[in-house]
Amino acid sequence: MSMRHLLWVNGWPDLGGAERAQLTFFRAIRQKHKITAVFSRGVSARLTDAARELDIEYWTAPLTQLRQTMRPDLLVKFGLNASIANFKFFGFLRHTKIDLIHFAHLYDLPFCALAAFFKRTPLVWMVENPERFNKINVPIINTSFLDGIAGTSTAILEDAFKHGVKARHRKLIPNPYDEQLYWCTERSSIDTNHIKIGFAGVLTDRKGVAELCQAFVVLRKLLNGRKRVLLVVAGDGSEEYKAELKRILKEDNALSDVLFNGFIDSTQAMREFYHGIDLFVMLSKKEGMSVAMLEAMACGCAAAILAPWCDDVIEDGVDGIRLTSIDPKSVADRLLPYIINDDKRIGLGQKAAIKMRNSFSSVAIAKQILEFYSKITGKDWVI
């Protein structure tokens, strides 16, 4: 079987959840296929180091995010950068045989679509995050003649096609987690009198961290001393938002039972974080398929996630908890039985870890993606 050559276009400058998901997929296929990346000129060392670790060659282009604005100077700058980037892509495609272009962020599409069209190179969008589709970006997407669109959740995929996004091929393909880095440990020896609730991610309103803090305050009151709960937060955000979180937590002296760890850069430290918590909770108002959720579940941690962002992963009450409301009292009520009943909570985590190994490992998801590539290109992509 021939080695295929994949071009990964990624304008987000840092190593976020979407980038981690792509790199996990690339790790699974790099022995059989060549991967070249195109990053923005302001790319971080974290992202380039992660690419080099997988022997991914890269070059840079003026990939630019266009904020929702009609300012003429910004529109002109965006158009100029898109023209320069497409010219650069066209030159690269003329001299290098590329079998498929893969991108994950909508704002990267204008920078490579023209070159892909004129060089007849298949173009695939792996939709990692919910997008704000409108009367401007939907026509841009559709005139780019996407060969494939894969959504990491049913909610994301349905939203795209509800707004009229078109592609020759479409498929639901979940995010993977890296099974070489995250695995389950025995939890029966954990101190069940001190239950740790954990969250990992950027501290922003979109992630629902304020509501999580409010739910934590309510949960402490519902427990009324029967058990002690601690909230452990891995992530960072604006000083203003963090001040708001601390203001919420000062009620009923809950702040004394909260630990803000800041961002955790080390994989080992992140794995230890998941192993050290009892319940991973995420109340994102908009989310793709959270890589942190997958990693926590792979580590044997029970997860409680706001629907519909977990619907393709969690079977409610079997291997996790689907939260149907972001209301703090509702969240606390749903979590309470799993805080009190240790066997029930630990059982969720054990079943979650099995599901992750069987269905969401890098190899399992890579097979799905490569089957999609094969259908689009008419060529075999083997793992």
C-alpha positions as CSV (number, residue, x, y, z in Angstrom):
1,M,0.0,0.0,0.0
2,S,1.3,3.5,-0.9
3,M,2.1,6.1,1.8
4,R,-0.3,9.0,1.5
5,H,0.6,12.6,2.2
6,L,-1.8,14.7,4.4
7,L,-1.6,18.5,4.6
8,W,-2.8,19.8,8.0
9,V,-3.8,23.5,8.0
10,N,-4.1,25.0,11.5
11,G,-4.3,28.7,12.1
12,W,-4.9,28.6,15.9
13,P,-1.5,29.5,17.3
14,D,-1.5,27.4,20.5
15,L,-2.0,23.9,21.6
16,G,-5.7,23.8,22.4
17,G,-8.1,20.9,22.6
18,A,-8.7,20.7,18.8
19,E,-5.0,20.6,18.2
20,R,-4.5,17.9,20.8
21,A,-7.2,15.8,19.1
22,Q,-5.6,16.2,15.7
23,L,-2.1,15.3,17.0
24,T,-3.5,12.2,18.7
25,F,-4.9,11.1,15.4
26,F,-1.6,11.9,13.6
27,R,0.3,9.9,16.2
28,A,-1.7,6.8,15.2
29,I,-1.0,7.2,11.5
30,R,2.4,8.7,11.2
31,Q,4.2,5.3,10.6
32,K,2.1,4.7,7.5
33,H,1.5,8.3,6.2
34,K,3.4,11.5,5.8
35,I,2.0,14.6,7.5
36,T,2.9,18.2,6.7
37,A,1.5,21.1,8.7
38,V,0.9,24.8,7.9
39,F,0.7,27.0,11.0
40,S,0.1,30.7,11.5
41,R,3.1,33.0,11.7
42,G,2.5,33.6,15.4
43,V,2.5,29.8,16.2
44,S,3.6,28.9,19.8
45,A,6.6,26.8,20.7
46,R,4.2,24.4,22.4
47,L,2.5,23.6,19.1
48,T,5.6,23.4,17.0
49,D,7.3,21.2,19.7
50,A,4.3,18.8,19.7
51,A,4.5,18.6,15.9
52,R,8.3,18.0,15.9
53,E,7.8,15.2,18.4
54,L,5.7,13.4,15.8
55,D,8.2,14.2,13.0
56,I,5.7,16.5,11.3
57,E,7.3,19.0,9.0
58,Y,5.7,22.4,9.0
59,W,5.9,25.8,7.4
60,T,4.0,29.1,8.1
61,A,1.5,31.3,6.3
62,P,-0.4,34.5,7.2
63,L,-3.3,32.6,8.6
64,T,-5.5,35.1,10.3
65,Q,-8.7,34.9,12.4
66,L,-11.4,37.3,11.2
67,R,-13.5,38.5,14.1
68,Q,-17.1,39.3,13.4
69,T,-16.6,42.9,12.1
70,M,-17.2,45.0,9.1
71,R,-14.2,47.3,9.7
72,P,-12.8,48.0,6.2
73,D,-9.2,47.9,7.3
74,L,-9.6,44.5,8.9
75,L,-11.5,43.1,6.0
76,V,-8.8,44.3,3.6
77,K,-6.1,42.8,5.7
78,F,-7.9,39.5,5.9
79,G,-8.4,39.4,2.2
80,L,-4.8,40.3,1.5
81,N,-3.6,37.6,3.8
82,A,-6.0,35.0,2.3
83,S,-4.6,35.9,-1.2
84,I,-1.0,35.6,-0.1
85,A,-1.7,32.3,1.7
86,N,-3.6,30.8,-1.3
87,F,-0.7,31.8,-3.6
88,K,1.7,30.1,-1.2
89,F,-0.5,27.0,-1.0
90,F,-0.8,26.8,-4.8
91,G,3.0,26.9,-5.2
92,F,3.4,24.2,-2.6
93,L,0.7,22.0,-4.2
94,R,2.4,22.4,-7.6
95,H,5.7,20.9,-6.4
96,T,4.4,18.5,-3.7
97,K,2.0,15.6,-4.1
98,I,-0.7,16.1,-1.5
99,D,-3.5,13.5,-1.3
100,L,-5.8,15.5,1.1
101,I,-6.0,18.8,3.0
102,H,-7.4,18.6,6.5
103,F,-8.4,21.5,8.7
104,A,-10.4,22.0,11.9
105,H,-11.1,25.7,12.2
106,L,-13.6,27.5,9.9
107,Y,-11.4,30.6,9.7
108,D,-8.7,28.5,8.0
109,L,-10.8,27.7,5.0
110,P,-10.4,30.9,3.0
111,F,-6.6,30.6,3.2
112,C,-6.4,27.3,1.3
113,A,-9.7,26.7,-0.5
114,L,-8.8,28.4,-3.8
115,A,-5.5,26.6,-4.1
116,A,-7.2,23.3,-3.3
117,F,-9.9,23.9,-5.9
118,F,-7.4,24.8,-8.7
119,K,-5.1,21.9,-7.9
120,R,-8.1,19.6,-7.4
121,T,-6.9,18.5,-4.0
122,P,-9.6,17.0,-1.7
123,L,-10.5,19.4,1.1
124,V,-11.9,18.0,4.4
125,W,-13.2,20.0,7.4
126,M,-13.0,18.2,10.8
127,V,-15.5,20.4,12.7
128,E,-14.1,20.5,16.3
129,N,-16.2,23.3,17.8
130,P,-19.7,24.8,17.4
131,E,-19.6,27.6,14.8
132,R,-21.7,30.7,14.4
133,F,-23.1,30.1,10.9
134,N,-24.5,33.1,9.1
135,K,-25.4,34.5,5.7
136,I,-21.7,35.5,5.1
137,N,-19.7,32.4,6.1
138,V,-22.2,29.7,4.8
139,P,-21.8,30.9,1.2
140,I,-18.0,31.1,1.6
141,I,-18.1,27.5,2.9
142,N,-20.3,26.3,0.0
143,T,-18.3,28.0,-2.7
144,S,-15.2,26.3,-1.4
145,F,-16.7,23.0,-2.6
146,L,-15.8,20.9,0.5
147,D,-15.2,17.3,-0.4
148,G,-15.9,16.2,3.2
149,I,-17.2,17.4,6.5
150,A,-16.8,15.4,9.7
151,G,-18.4,16.6,12.9
152,T,-17.0,15.5,16.3
153,S,-20.5,15.3,17.7
154,T,-24.0,14.8,16.3
155,A,-25.0,18.3,17.7
156,I,-22.2,20.0,15.7
157,L,-23.0,18.1,12.5
158,E,-26.7,18.7,12.6
159,D,-26.2,22.4,13.3
160,A,-24.0,22.7,10.3
161,F,-26.5,21.2,7.9
162,K,-29.4,22.9,9.5
163,H,-27.7,26.2,8.4
164,G,-27.2,24.9,4.8
165,V,-23.6,23.9,4.9
166,K,-22.9,21.5,2.0
167,A,-20.2,18.9,1.3
168,R,-19.9,15.8,-0.9
169,H,-19.4,13.5,2.0
170,R,-20.4,13.8,5.7
171,K,-19.7,11.7,8.7
172,L,-19.8,11.7,12.5
173,I,-16.3,11.1,13.8
174,P,-15.6,11.5,17.5
175,N,-12.4,12.9,18.9
176,P,-9.8,10.4,20.1
177,Y,-7.8,10.3,23.3
178,D,-4.2,9.1,23.5
179,E,-4.3,5.7,25.2
180,Q,-0.5,5.8,25.5
181,L,-0.7,8.7,27.8
182,Y,-4.0,8.2,29.8
183,W,-5.1,5.0,31.4
184,C,-7.2,3.7,34.3
185,T,-6.0,3.1,37.9
186,E,-7.5,1.3,40.8
187,R,-9.8,3.7,42.7
188,S,-11.1,1.5,45.6
189,S,-8.4,2.9,47.9
190,I,-9.3,6.5,47.4
191,D,-10.4,8.5,50.5
192,T,-14.2,8.4,50.1
193,N,-14.8,10.9,52.9
194,H,-13.2,13.6,50.8
195,I,-14.7,13.7,47.3
196,K,-12.8,15.7,44.7
197,I,-14.8,17.3,41.9
198,G,-12.5,18.4,39.0
199,F,-12.7,20.7,36.0
200,A,-10.0,21.2,33.3
201,G,-10.2,23.9,30.7
202,V,-10.2,27.6,30.0
203,L,-11.9,29.7,32.6
204,T,-14.5,31.5,30.5
205,D,-18.3,32.0,30.5
206,R,-18.6,29.6,27.5
207,K,-17.3,26.8,29.7
208,G,-19.9,27.4,32.4
209,V,-17.3,27.6,35.2
210,A,-19.3,30.2,37.2
211,E,-22.3,27.9,37.1
212,L,-20.1,25.0,38.2
213,C,-19.0,27.1,41.2
214,Q,-22.6,27.9,42.0
215,A,-23.5,24.2,41.9
216,F,-20.6,23.4,44.1
217,V,-21.9,25.8,46.8
218,V,-25.3,24.3,46.6
219,L,-23.9,20.7,46.7
220,R,-22.0,21.5,50.0
221,K,-25.3,22.7,51.5
222,L,-27.2,19.6,50.4
223,L,-24.5,17.3,51.9
224,N,-24.8,19.1,55.2
225,G,-21.6,17.6,56.6
226,R,-22.2,14.0,55.5
227,K,-19.2,14.2,53.3
228,R,-16.6,16.8,52.4
229,V,-16.4,17.9,48.8
230,L,-13.5,19.7,47.2
231,L,-13.4,21.5,43.9
232,V,-10.1,21.3,41.9
233,V,-9.8,23.5,38.9
234,A,-7.0,23.1,36.2
235,G,-7.0,26.1,33.9
236,D,-6.8,29.8,33.7
237,G,-8.7,32.8,32.5
238,S,-9.0,36.5,32.8
239,E,-8.5,38.1,36.1
240,E,-12.0,39.6,36.0
241,Y,-13.6,36.2,35.5
242,K,-11.5,34.5,38.2
243,A,-12.5,37.3,40.6
244,E,-16.2,36.5,39.8
245,L,-15.6,32.8,40.5
246,K,-14.0,33.6,43.9
247,R,-16.9,36.0,44.7
248,I,-19.4,33.1,44.1
249,L,-17.3,30.7,46.2
250,K,-17.1,33.0,49.2
251,E,-20.7,32.2,49.9
252,D,-21.0,29.7,52.8
253,N,-17.1,29.8,52.9
254,A,-16.9,27.4,50.0
255,L,-13.7,29.1,48.7
256,S,-11.7,27.3,51.4
257,D,-12.5,24.0,49.7
258,V,-11.4,25.0,46.2
259,L,-8.0,24.7,44.7
260,F,-7.1,26.7,41.5
261,N,-4.2,24.9,39.9
262,G,-3.8,27.1,36.8
263,F,-2.9,25.6,33.5
264,I,-1.2,22.2,33.6
265,D,1.4,21.8,30.8
266,S,2.8,18.4,31.6
267,T,1.1,15.3,30.4
268,Q,2.2,13.4,33.5
269,A,0.8,16.1,35.7
270,M,-2.5,16.1,33.8
271,R,-2.8,12.4,34.1
272,E,-2.2,12.7,37.9
273,F,-4.9,15.3,38.0
274,Y,-7.4,12.9,36.5
275,H,-6.3,10.1,38.7
276,G,-6.6,12.3,41.8
277,I,-10.2,13.5,41.3
278,D,-13.4,11.5,41.8
279,L,-15.8,13.2,39.5
280,F,-15.1,15.3,36.4
281,V,-17.8,18.0,35.7
282,M,-18.1,20.2,32.7
283,L,-21.0,22.6,32.1
284,S,-20.0,24.1,28.7
285,K,-22.7,26.1,27.0
286,K,-21.0,25.4,23.6
287,E,-18.5,22.6,23.2
288,G,-17.1,20.2,20.7
289,M,-16.3,16.7,21.9
290,S,-14.2,17.6,24.9
291,V,-10.7,15.9,24.9
292,A,-10.5,16.6,28.6
293,M,-13.7,14.6,29.1
294,L,-12.3,11.7,27.1
295,E,-9.1,11.7,29.1
296,A,-10.8,11.9,32.4
297,M,-13.1,8.9,31.5
298,A,-10.1,7.0,30.2
299,C,-8.4,7.4,33.6
300,G,-11.4,5.8,35.3
301,C,-13.0,9.0,36.5
302,A,-16.8,9.4,36.5
303,A,-17.8,12.3,34.3
304,A,-20.9,14.6,34.4
305,I,-21.2,16.7,31.3
306,L,-23.9,19.1,30.1
307,A,-25.9,17.7,27.1
308,P,-25.9,17.7,24.1
309,W,-22.1,17.9,24.0
310,C,-21.7,14.4,25.7
311,D,-24.5,12.6,24.0
312,D,-22.3,10.7,21.6
313,V,-20.1,9.4,24.4
314,I,-22.0,9.0,27.6
315,E,-24.9,6.6,28.3
316,D,-26.6,8.3,31.2
317,G,-26.3,6.4,34.5
318,V,-24.3,3.6,32.9
319,D,-20.8,5.1,32.1
320,G,-21.4,8.7,33.0
321,I,-23.9,11.4,33.8
322,R,-25.7,13.5,31.2
323,L,-26.7,16.8,32.7
324,T,-29.8,18.3,31.1
325,S,-29.8,21.7,32.8
326,I,-27.1,24.2,33.7
327,D,-29.2,25.4,36.6
328,P,-26.9,25.1,39.7
329,K,-29.5,23.5,41.9
330,S,-30.4,21.0,39.2
331,V,-26.7,20.1,38.7
332,A,-26.2,19.7,42.4
333,D,-29.3,17.4,42.7
334,R,-27.9,15.2,39.9
335,L,-24.5,14.9,41.4
336,L,-25.6,14.3,45.0
337,P,-26.3,10.5,44.7
338,Y,-22.9,9.9,43.1
339,I,-21.2,11.9,45.8
340,I,-22.9,9.9,48.6
341,N,-22.7,6.4,46.9
342,D,-19.1,5.6,46.3
343,D,-19.7,2.3,44.6
344,K,-22.1,3.9,42.2
345,R,-19.6,6.6,41.2
346,I,-16.6,4.3,41.0
347,G,-18.7,1.9,38.8
348,L,-19.4,4.7,36.3
349,G,-15.7,5.4,36.0
350,Q,-14.8,1.8,35.5
351,K,-17.3,1.3,32.7
352,A,-16.2,4.7,31.2
353,A,-12.6,3.5,31.0
354,I,-13.6,0.3,29.2
355,K,-15.7,2.3,26.7
356,M,-12.8,4.7,26.0
357,R,-10.3,1.8,25.3
358,N,-12.8,0.0,23.0
359,S,-14.3,2.9,21.1
360,F,-12.3,6.2,21.5
361,S,-8.7,5.2,21.4
362,S,-6.4,6.9,18.8
363,V,-6.3,3.7,16.8
364,A,-10.1,3.2,16.8
365,I,-10.8,6.7,15.7
366,A,-8.0,6.8,13.2
367,K,-9.6,3.8,11.4
368,Q,-12.8,5.8,11.1
369,I,-11.0,8.9,9.8
370,L,-9.0,6.9,7.3
371,E,-12.1,5.1,6.0
372,F,-13.6,8.6,5.4
373,Y,-10.4,9.7,3.6
374,S,-10.5,6.6,1.4
375,K,-14.1,7.2,0.4
376,I,-13.4,10.9,-0.5
377,T,-10.1,10.3,-2.4
378,G,-10.8,6.9,-3.9
379,K,-7.5,5.7,-2.5
380,D,-6.7,3.3,0.3
381,W,-5.5,4.9,3.5
382,V,-4.2,2.1,5.8
383,I,-3.4,2.3,9.5
